[in-house]
Amino acid sequence: MREIPVGTKGSFSLIVEPEHLASRSKDPLLPPVFATPMMILVMENAAFSAVRPFLDPGETAVGTAVDIRHLAATPVGQRVTAEAEVTKVDGRRIEFAVRARDEVEEIGRGKHERAVVDLGRAIERLERKSARRSIG
């Protein structure tokens, strides 16, 4: 991993589709609005896009923490855009300030953390964990 400067930014957008709604993923009685887990996904993707250029081959950055407030509802058809800014780098741990907007207003904000990991080692660990599960 190359040095990631504080202040580095990334973004990610999507158009809200029916499969992104709280009424589809949680409870059909909920109103047809953008689900909080989907907003967090957009924020995480923005954070990853900020650090991707600094990763070495065989590395990735995985989400390790979220502290997010969902502030406003968004209907189907609107574009949601998240922006992430690196606020702290501590070794392989990276902290971000994240915000999301729809076409009208800010819909969410908070903090997110990612950790840079060696992809090969992560896959090996998962394979060992899967093997233990099938034995036990």
PEVENPE-V60751 format. One record per backbone hydrogen bond with DSSP energy under -0.5 kcal/mol. CO is the residue of the C=O (numbers start at 1). NH is the residue of the N-H. Records with the same first field share a line. If there is no record, write none. Layout:
CO: NH / NH
This chain:
3: 5
5: 8
8: 86
10: 84
12: 82
14: 80
16: 77
17: 20
18: 21
20: 35
21: 24 / 25
22: 26 / 27
27: 30
31: 33
33: 22
35: 38 / 39
36: 40
37: 41
38: 42
39: 43
40: 44
41: 45
42: 46
43: 47
44: 48
45: 49
46: 50
47: 51
48: 52
51: 54 / 55
52: 55
54: 2
56: 59
58: 119 / 120
60: 117
62: 115
65: 113
67: 111
69: 71 / 109
74: 34
75: 78
78: 16
80: 14
81: 101
82: 12
83: 99
84: 10
85: 97
86: 7
88: 95
90: 93
92: 116
93: 90
94: 114
95: 87 / 88
96: 98 / 112
97: 85
98: 110
99: 83
100: 107 / 108
101: 81
105: 102
107: 71 / 72
108: 100
109: 69
110: 98
111: 67
112: 96
113: 64 / 65
114: 94
115: 62
117: 60 / 119
118: 122
119: 123
120: 124
121: 125
122: 126
123: 127
124: 128
125: 129
126: 130
127: 131
128: 132
129: 133
130: 134
131: 135
132: 136
